[in-house]
Amino acid sequence: AKTEQKSLILVVPLLLIGGLPTILGAVVGYYYNFTAFDTFFDGLAIGGILYVILPIIKTLFRETNTSRTVYLGVFLGFILGFAVNLL
């Protein structure tokens, strides 16, 4: 029970870091449609999501040599998604 509580204490802040900028950007974007806001909140969302996802990927691929390829794939995927949002 103590281990579950400790992991929950770790997961909740990561959930807020990864999801809060996305939700906040969606709310602000619903009311105000400015390119600067879109770019700012996309950057916040991407940074928050990367902050959460990269340590998870690092622990998943710690024992293999494919971690650089995975990091590159995640990075390129986010860059491509960001570029699509700018269009």
Backbone atoms as SQL, in Angstrom:
CREATE TABLE atoms (id INTEGER PRIMARY KEY, chain TEXT, resi INTEGER, resn TEXT, atom TEXT, x REAL, y REAL, z REAL);
INSERT INTO atoms VALUES
  (1, 'A', 1, 'ALA', 'N', 0.832, -1.196, 0.000),
  (2, 'A', 1, 'ALA', 'CA', 0.000, 0.000, 0.000),
  (3, 'A', 1, 'ALA', 'C', 0.874, 1.257, 0.000),
  (4, 'A', 2, 'LYS', 'N', 2.009, 1.168, 0.689),
  (5, 'A', 2, 'LYS', 'CA', 2.894, 2.330, 0.755),
  (6, 'A', 2, 'LYS', 'C', 3.542, 2.608, -0.602),
  (7, 'A', 3, 'THR', 'N', 3.863, 1.539, -1.345),
  (8, 'A', 3, 'THR', 'CA', 4.456, 1.703, -2.663),
  (9, 'A', 3, 'THR', 'C', 3.457, 2.331, -3.634),
  (10, 'A', 4, 'GLU', 'N', 2.184, 1.911, -3.552),
  (11, 'A', 4, 'GLU', 'CA', 1.155, 2.488, -4.419),
  (12, 'A', 4, 'GLU', 'C', 0.969, 3.968, -4.126),
  (13, 'A', 5, 'GLN', 'N', 1.015, 4.338, -2.848),
  (14, 'A', 5, 'GLN', 'CA', 0.850, 5.741, -2.480),
  (15, 'A', 5, 'GLN', 'C', 2.037, 6.563, -2.985),
  (16, 'A', 6, 'LYS', 'N', 3.245, 5.994, -2.889),
  (17, 'A', 6, 'LYS', 'CA', 4.431, 6.702, -3.362),
  (18, 'A', 6, 'LYS', 'C', 4.384, 6.896, -4.877),
  (19, 'A', 7, 'SER', 'N', 3.950, 5.871, -5.612),
  (20, 'A', 7, 'SER', 'CA', 3.867, 6.007, -7.063),
  (21, 'A', 7, 'SER', 'C', 2.761, 6.979, -7.460),
  (22, 'A', 8, 'LEU', 'N', 1.681, 7.038, -6.699),
  (23, 'A', 8, 'LEU', 'CA', 0.613, 7.996, -6.975),
  (24, 'A', 8, 'LEU', 'C', 1.094, 9.419, -6.732),
  (25, 'A', 9, 'ILE', 'N', 1.896, 9.610, -5.702),
  (26, 'A', 9, 'ILE', 'CA', 2.460, 10.934, -5.421),
  (27, 'A', 9, 'ILE', 'C', 3.386, 11.362, -6.561),
  (28, 'A', 10, 'LEU', 'N', 4.042, 10.430, -7.212),
  (29, 'A', 10, 'LEU', 'CA', 4.915, 10.744, -8.341),
  (30, 'A', 10, 'LEU', 'C', 4.123, 10.982, -9.623),
  (31, 'A', 11, 'VAL', 'N', 3.058, 10.222, -9.832),
  (32, 'A', 11, 'VAL', 'CA', 2.311, 10.293, -11.088),
  (33, 'A', 11, 'VAL', 'C', 1.468, 11.564, -11.192),
  (34, 'A', 12, 'VAL', 'N', 0.860, 12.011, -10.106),
  (35, 'A', 12, 'VAL', 'CA', -0.040, 13.173, -10.159),
  (36, 'A', 12, 'VAL', 'C', 0.686, 14.440, -10.621),
  (37, 'A', 13, 'PRO', 'N', 1.862, 14.789, -10.072),
  (38, 'A', 13, 'PRO', 'CA', 2.546, 15.975, -10.609),
  (39, 'A', 13, 'PRO', 'C', 2.956, 15.821, -12.074),
  (40, 'A', 14, 'LEU', 'N', 3.359, 14.617, -12.474),
  (41, 'A', 14, 'LEU', 'CA', 3.709, 14.399, -13.876),
  (42, 'A', 14, 'LEU', 'C', 2.486, 14.554, -14.772),
  (43, 'A', 15, 'LEU', 'N', 1.336, 14.108, -14.285),
  (44, 'A', 15, 'LEU', 'CA', 0.101, 14.284, -15.036),
  (45, 'A', 15, 'LEU', 'C', -0.220, 15.762, -15.208),
  (46, 'A', 16, 'LEU', 'N', -0.038, 16.536, -14.158),
  (47, 'A', 16, 'LEU', 'CA', -0.297, 17.972, -14.244),
  (48, 'A', 16, 'LEU', 'C', 0.699, 18.669, -15.165),
  (49, 'A', 17, 'ILE', 'N', 1.968, 18.276, -15.088),
  (50, 'A', 17, 'ILE', 'CA', 2.984, 18.889, -15.948),
  (51, 'A', 17, 'ILE', 'C', 2.712, 18.555, -17.410),
  (52, 'A', 18, 'GLY', 'N', 2.323, 17.328, -17.688),
  (53, 'A', 18, 'GLY', 'CA', 2.090, 16.917, -19.068),
  (54, 'A', 18, 'GLY', 'C', 0.760, 17.365, -19.634),
  (55, 'A', 19, 'GLY', 'N', -0.270, 17.449, -18.804),
  (56, 'A', 19, 'GLY', 'CA', -1.601, 17.735, -19.315),
  (57, 'A', 19, 'GLY', 'C', -2.106, 19.139, -19.114),
  (58, 'A', 20, 'LEU', 'N', -1.662, 19.806, -18.075),
  (59, 'A', 20, 'LEU', 'CA', -2.191, 21.131, -17.761),
  (60, 'A', 20, 'LEU', 'C', -1.922, 22.164, -18.857),
  (61, 'A', 21, 'PRO', 'N', -0.714, 22.239, -19.436),
  (62, 'A', 21, 'PRO', 'CA', -0.520, 23.214, -20.522),
  (63, 'A', 21, 'PRO', 'C', -1.417, 22.944, -21.730),
  (64, 'A', 22, 'THR', 'N', -1.684, 21.678, -22.010),
  (65, 'A', 22, 'THR', 'CA', -2.549, 21.338, -23.130),
  (66, 'A', 22, 'THR', 'C', -3.974, 21.790, -22.868),
  (67, 'A', 23, 'ILE', 'N', -4.471, 21.518, -21.674),
  (68, 'A', 23, 'ILE', 'CA', -5.833, 21.920, -21.318),
  (69, 'A', 23, 'ILE', 'C', -5.945, 23.435, -21.261),
  (70, 'A', 24, 'LEU', 'N', -4.978, 24.079, -20.656),
  (71, 'A', 24, 'LEU', 'CA', -4.990, 25.539, -20.562),
  (72, 'A', 24, 'LEU', 'C', -4.927, 26.172, -21.952),
  (73, 'A', 25, 'GLY', 'N', -4.112, 25.625, -22.819),
  (74, 'A', 25, 'GLY', 'CA', -4.028, 26.130, -24.187),
  (75, 'A', 25, 'GLY', 'C', -5.330, 25.946, -24.953),
  (76, 'A', 26, 'ALA', 'N', -6.012, 24.830, -24.716),
  (77, 'A', 26, 'ALA', 'CA', -7.298, 24.605, -25.383),
  (78, 'A', 26, 'ALA', 'C', -8.349, 25.596, -24.905),
  (79, 'A', 27, 'VAL', 'N', -8.366, 25.872, -23.608),
  (80, 'A', 27, 'VAL', 'CA', -9.343, 26.823, -23.061),
  (81, 'A', 27, 'VAL', 'C', -9.074, 28.225, -23.585),
  (82, 'A', 28, 'VAL', 'N', -7.830, 28.660, -23.532),
  (83, 'A', 28, 'VAL', 'CA', -7.491, 30.002, -24.021),
  (84, 'A', 28, 'VAL', 'C', -7.717, 30.083, -25.528),
  (85, 'A', 29, 'GLY', 'N', -7.353, 29.038, -26.257),
  (86, 'A', 29, 'GLY', 'CA', -7.538, 29.023, -27.703),
  (87, 'A', 29, 'GLY', 'C', -8.993, 29.030, -28.126),
  (88, 'A', 30, 'TYR', 'N', -9.870, 28.537, -27.261),
  (89, 'A', 30, 'TYR', 'CA', -11.299, 28.561, -27.565),
  (90, 'A', 30, 'TYR', 'C', -11.830, 29.991, -27.562),
  (91, 'A', 31, 'TYR', 'N', -11.339, 30.796, -26.645),
  (92, 'A', 31, 'TYR', 'CA', -11.837, 32.168, -26.518),
  (93, 'A', 31, 'TYR', 'C', -11.040, 33.174, -27.347),
  (94, 'A', 32, 'TYR', 'N', -9.752, 32.962, -27.496),
  (95, 'A', 32, 'TYR', 'CA', -8.890, 33.892, -28.228),
  (96, 'A', 32, 'TYR', 'C', -8.135, 33.125, -29.294),
  (97, 'A', 33, 'ASN', 'N', -8.199, 33.590, -30.511),
  (98, 'A', 33, 'ASN', 'CA', -7.524, 32.901, -31.603),
  (99, 'A', 33, 'ASN', 'C', -6.419, 33.792, -32.167),
  (100, 'A', 34, 'PHE', 'N', -5.293, 33.821, -31.460),
  (101, 'A', 34, 'PHE', 'CA', -4.131, 34.575, -31.903),
  (102, 'A', 34, 'PHE', 'C', -3.000, 33.599, -32.201),
  (103, 'A', 35, 'THR', 'N', -2.256, 33.863, -33.249),
  (104, 'A', 35, 'THR', 'CA', -1.148, 32.988, -33.624),
  (105, 'A', 35, 'THR', 'C', -0.094, 32.921, -32.528),
  (106, 'A', 36, 'ALA', 'N', 0.150, 34.042, -31.861),
  (107, 'A', 36, 'ALA', 'CA', 1.144, 34.049, -30.779),
  (108, 'A', 36, 'ALA', 'C', 0.697, 33.146, -29.634),
  (109, 'A', 37, 'PHE', 'N', -0.597, 33.179, -29.283),
  (110, 'A', 37, 'PHE', 'CA', -1.108, 32.286, -28.237),
  (111, 'A', 37, 'PHE', 'C', -0.987, 30.833, -28.667),
  (112, 'A', 38, 'ASP', 'N', -1.343, 30.553, -29.921),
  (113, 'A', 38, 'ASP', 'CA', -1.245, 29.179, -30.415),
  (114, 'A', 38, 'ASP', 'C', 0.183, 28.656, -30.315),
  (115, 'A', 39, 'THR', 'N', 1.122, 29.449, -30.763),
  (116, 'A', 39, 'THR', 'CA', 2.522, 29.037, -30.731),
  (117, 'A', 39, 'THR', 'C', 3.021, 28.874, -29.305),
  (118, 'A', 40, 'PHE', 'N', 2.665, 29.819, -28.434),
  (119, 'A', 40, 'PHE', 'CA', 3.100, 29.762, -27.040),
  (120, 'A', 40, 'PHE', 'C', 2.565, 28.516, -26.343),
  (121, 'A', 41, 'PHE', 'N', 1.267, 28.256, -26.478),
  (122, 'A', 41, 'PHE', 'CA', 0.688, 27.109, -25.787),
  (123, 'A', 41, 'PHE', 'C', 1.073, 25.784, -26.440),
  (124, 'A', 42, 'ASP', 'N', 1.326, 25.773, -27.740),
  (125, 'A', 42, 'ASP', 'CA', 1.869, 24.561, -28.358),
  (126, 'A', 42, 'ASP', 'C', 3.252, 24.250, -27.792),
  (127, 'A', 43, 'GLY', 'N', 4.063, 25.287, -27.643),
  (128, 'A', 43, 'GLY', 'CA', 5.390, 25.088, -27.051),
  (129, 'A', 43, 'GLY', 'C', 5.315, 24.588, -25.621),
  (130, 'A', 44, 'LEU', 'N', 4.403, 25.165, -24.833),
  (131, 'A', 44, 'LEU', 'CA', 4.219, 24.694, -23.456),
  (132, 'A', 44, 'LEU', 'C', 3.754, 23.245, -23.423),
  (133, 'A', 45, 'ALA', 'N', 2.794, 22.921, -24.276),
  (134, 'A', 45, 'ALA', 'CA', 2.268, 21.559, -24.292),
  (135, 'A', 45, 'ALA', 'C', 3.333, 20.561, -24.729),
  (136, 'A', 46, 'ILE', 'N', 4.065, 20.891, -25.767),
  (137, 'A', 46, 'ILE', 'CA', 5.109, 19.984, -26.246),
  (138, 'A', 46, 'ILE', 'C', 6.198, 19.817, -25.192),
  (139, 'A', 47, 'GLY', 'N', 6.598, 20.916, -24.570),
  (140, 'A', 47, 'GLY', 'CA', 7.610, 20.826, -23.516),
  (141, 'A', 47, 'GLY', 'C', 7.143, 20.000, -22.336),
  (142, 'A', 48, 'GLY', 'N', 5.894, 20.195, -21.924),
  (143, 'A', 48, 'GLY', 'CA', 5.354, 19.423, -20.804),
  (144, 'A', 48, 'GLY', 'C', 5.241, 17.948, -21.126),
  (145, 'A', 49, 'ILE', 'N', 4.775, 17.652, -22.321),
  (146, 'A', 49, 'ILE', 'CA', 4.637, 16.253, -22.716),
  (147, 'A', 49, 'ILE', 'C', 6.007, 15.589, -22.837),
  (148, 'A', 50, 'LEU', 'N', 6.965, 16.279, -23.428),
  (149, 'A', 50, 'LEU', 'CA', 8.316, 15.715, -23.520),
  (150, 'A', 50, 'LEU', 'C', 8.934, 15.512, -22.144),
  (151, 'A', 51, 'TYR', 'N', 8.661, 16.436, -21.217),
  (152, 'A', 51, 'TYR', 'CA', 9.190, 16.330, -19.864),
  (153, 'A', 51, 'TYR', 'C', 8.696, 15.058, -19.187),
  (154, 'A', 52, 'VAL', 'N', 7.495, 14.647, -19.521),
  (155, 'A', 52, 'VAL', 'CA', 6.931, 13.440, -18.921),
  (156, 'A', 52, 'VAL', 'C', 7.306, 12.193, -19.715),
  (157, 'A', 53, 'ILE', 'N', 7.266, 12.266, -21.032),
  (158, 'A', 53, 'ILE', 'CA', 7.454, 11.075, -21.853),
  (159, 'A', 53, 'ILE', 'C', 8.908, 10.617, -21.918),
  (160, 'A', 54, 'LEU', 'N', 9.846, 11.538, -22.025),
  (161, 'A', 54, 'LEU', 'CA', 11.247, 11.132, -22.201),
  (162, 'A', 54, 'LEU', 'C', 11.804, 10.310, -21.040),
  (163, 'A', 55, 'PRO', 'N', 11.533, 10.647, -19.769),
  (164, 'A', 55, 'PRO', 'CA', 12.008, 9.748, -18.707),
  (165, 'A', 55, 'PRO', 'C', 11.366, 8.363, -18.757),
  (166, 'A', 56, 'ILE', 'N', 10.109, 8.300, -19.191),
  (167, 'A', 56, 'ILE', 'CA', 9.455, 7.000, -19.316),
  (168, 'A', 56, 'ILE', 'C', 10.134, 6.184, -20.411),
  (169, 'A', 57, 'ILE', 'N', 10.399, 6.811, -21.537),
  (170, 'A', 57, 'ILE', 'CA', 11.076, 6.114, -22.632),
  (171, 'A', 57, 'ILE', 'C', 12.480, 5.698, -22.209),
  (172, 'A', 58, 'LYS', 'N', 13.143, 6.560, -21.460),
  (173, 'A', 58, 'LYS', 'CA', 14.498, 6.247, -21.004),
  (174, 'A', 58, 'LYS', 'C', 14.509, 4.991, -20.137),
  (175, 'A', 59, 'THR', 'N', 13.532, 4.856, -19.243),
  (176, 'A', 59, 'THR', 'CA', 13.495, 3.667, -18.394),
  (177, 'A', 59, 'THR', 'C', 13.068, 2.433, -19.179),
  (178, 'A', 60, 'LEU', 'N', 12.235, 2.604, -20.191),
  (179, 'A', 60, 'LEU', 'CA', 11.809, 1.455, -20.982),
  (180, 'A', 60, 'LEU', 'C', 12.945, 0.883, -21.822),
  (181, 'A', 61, 'PHE', 'N', 13.782, 1.753, -22.353),
  (182, 'A', 61, 'PHE', 'CA', 14.839, 1.310, -23.258),
  (183, 'A', 61, 'PHE', 'C', 16.225, 1.405, -22.639),
  (184, 'A', 62, 'ARG', 'N', 16.296, 1.357, -21.335),
  (185, 'A', 62, 'ARG', 'CA', 17.578, 1.489, -20.643),
  (186, 'A', 62, 'ARG', 'C', 18.532, 0.350, -20.992),
  (187, 'A', 63, 'GLU', 'N', 17.989, -0.844, -21.168),
  (188, 'A', 63, 'GLU', 'CA', 18.842, -2.009, -21.367),
  (189, 'A', 63, 'GLU', 'C', 19.179, -2.268, -22.836),
  (190, 'A', 64, 'THR', 'N', 18.592, -1.504, -23.743),
  (191, 'A', 64, 'THR', 'CA', 18.860, -1.751, -25.161),
  (192, 'A', 64, 'THR', 'C', 19.661, -0.602, -25.760),
  (193, 'A', 65, 'ASN', 'N', 20.164, -0.826, -26.937),
  (194, 'A', 65, 'ASN', 'CA', 20.954, 0.192, -27.633),
  (195, 'A', 65, 'ASN', 'C', 20.113, 1.032, -28.587),
  (196, 'A', 66, 'THR', 'N', 18.800, 0.848, -28.582),
  (197, 'A', 66, 'THR', 'CA', 17.940, 1.569, -29.520),
  (198, 'A', 66, 'THR', 'C', 17.431, 2.888, -28.953),
  (199, 'A', 67, 'SER', 'N', 17.940, 3.307, -27.805),
  (200, 'A', 67, 'SER', 'CA', 17.385, 4.500, -27.167),
  (201, 'A', 67, 'SER', 'C', 17.602, 5.761, -28.004),
  (202, 'A', 68, 'ARG', 'N', 18.723, 5.880, -28.673),
  (203, 'A', 68, 'ARG', 'CA', 18.953, 7.070, -29.510),
  (204, 'A', 68, 'ARG', 'C', 17.946, 7.140, -30.652),
  (205, 'A', 69, 'THR', 'N', 17.668, 5.997, -31.245),
  (206, 'A', 69, 'THR', 'CA', 16.690, 5.957, -32.327),
  (207, 'A', 69, 'THR', 'C', 15.305, 6.332, -31.822),
  (208, 'A', 70, 'VAL', 'N', 14.953, 5.841, -30.644),
  (209, 'A', 70, 'VAL', 'CA', 13.648, 6.162, -30.067),
  (210, 'A', 70, 'VAL', 'C', 13.568, 7.647, -29.742),
  (211, 'A', 71, 'TYR', 'N', 14.598, 8.202, -29.119),
  (212, 'A', 71, 'TYR', 'CA', 14.615, 9.638, -28.815),
  (213, 'A', 71, 'TYR', 'C', 14.496, 10.465, -30.094),
  (214, 'A', 72, 'LEU', 'N', 15.213, 10.072, -31.123),
  (215, 'A', 72, 'LEU', 'CA', 15.153, 10.792, -32.388),
  (216, 'A', 72, 'LEU', 'C', 13.755, 10.703, -32.993),
  (217, 'A', 73, 'GLY', 'N', 13.140, 9.531, -32.917),
  (218, 'A', 73, 'GLY', 'CA', 11.785, 9.367, -33.438),
  (219, 'A', 73, 'GLY', 'C', 10.770, 10.210, -32.697),
  (220, 'A', 74, 'VAL', 'N', 10.869, 10.248, -31.369),
  (221, 'A', 74, 'VAL', 'CA', 9.956, 11.077, -30.575),
  (222, 'A', 74, 'VAL', 'C', 10.177, 12.547, -30.887),
  (223, 'A', 75, 'PHE', 'N', 11.423, 12.968, -30.960),
  (224, 'A', 75, 'PHE', 'CA', 11.732, 14.365, -31.255),
  (225, 'A', 75, 'PHE', 'C', 11.211, 14.765, -32.631),
  (226, 'A', 76, 'LEU', 'N', 11.476, 13.946, -33.629),
  (227, 'A', 76, 'LEU', 'CA', 11.013, 14.267, -34.981),
  (228, 'A', 76, 'LEU', 'C', 9.491, 14.250, -35.071),
  (229, 'A', 77, 'GLY', 'N', 8.855, 13.356, -34.333),
  (230, 'A', 77, 'GLY', 'CA', 7.394, 13.327, -34.305),
  (231, 'A', 77, 'GLY', 'C', 6.810, 14.599, -33.729),
  (232, 'A', 78, 'PHE', 'N', 7.402, 15.090, -32.642),
  (233, 'A', 78, 'PHE', 'CA', 6.917, 16.338, -32.059),
  (234, 'A', 78, 'PHE', 'C', 7.202, 17.531, -32.962),
  (235, 'A', 79, 'ILE', 'N', 8.350, 17.550, -33.607),
  (236, 'A', 79, 'ILE', 'CA', 8.657, 18.640, -34.534),
  (237, 'A', 79, 'ILE', 'C', 7.672, 18.626, -35.702),
  (238, 'A', 80, 'LEU', 'N', 7.372, 17.454, -36.228),
  (239, 'A', 80, 'LEU', 'CA', 6.417, 17.345, -37.324),
  (240, 'A', 80, 'LEU', 'C', 5.023, 17.794, -36.883),
  (241, 'A', 81, 'GLY', 'N', 4.603, 17.368, -35.694),
  (242, 'A', 81, 'GLY', 'CA', 3.309, 17.807, -35.173),
  (243, 'A', 81, 'GLY', 'C', 3.255, 19.302, -34.958),
  (244, 'A', 82, 'PHE', 'N', 4.329, 19.865, -34.459),
  (245, 'A', 82, 'PHE', 'CA', 4.388, 21.312, -34.249),
  (246, 'A', 82, 'PHE', 'C', 4.331, 22.048, -35.582),
  (247, 'A', 83, 'ALA', 'N', 5.034, 21.528, -36.583),
  (248, 'A', 83, 'ALA', 'CA', 5.016, 22.159, -37.910),
  (249, 'A', 83, 'ALA', 'C', 3.624, 22.096, -38.528),
  (250, 'A', 84, 'VAL', 'N', 2.925, 20.990, -38.337),
  (251, 'A', 84, 'VAL', 'CA', 1.561, 20.872, -38.856),
  (252, 'A', 84, 'VAL', 'C', 0.644, 21.877, -38.170),
  (253, 'A', 85, 'ASN', 'N', 0.819, 22.084, -36.870),
  (254, 'A', 85, 'ASN', 'CA', -0.004, 23.062, -36.152),
  (255, 'A', 85, 'ASN', 'C', 0.261, 24.482, -36.623),
  (256, 'A', 86, 'LEU', 'N', 1.471, 24.767, -37.059),
  (257, 'A', 86, 'LEU', 'CA', 1.780, 26.112, -37.536),
  (258, 'A', 86, 'LEU', 'C', 1.132, 26.416, -38.882),
  (259, 'A', 87, 'LEU', 'N', 0.827, 25.371, -39.643),
  (260, 'A', 87, 'LEU', 'CA', 0.192, 25.580, -40.954),
  (261, 'A', 87, 'LEU', 'C', -1.218, 25.921, -40.749);
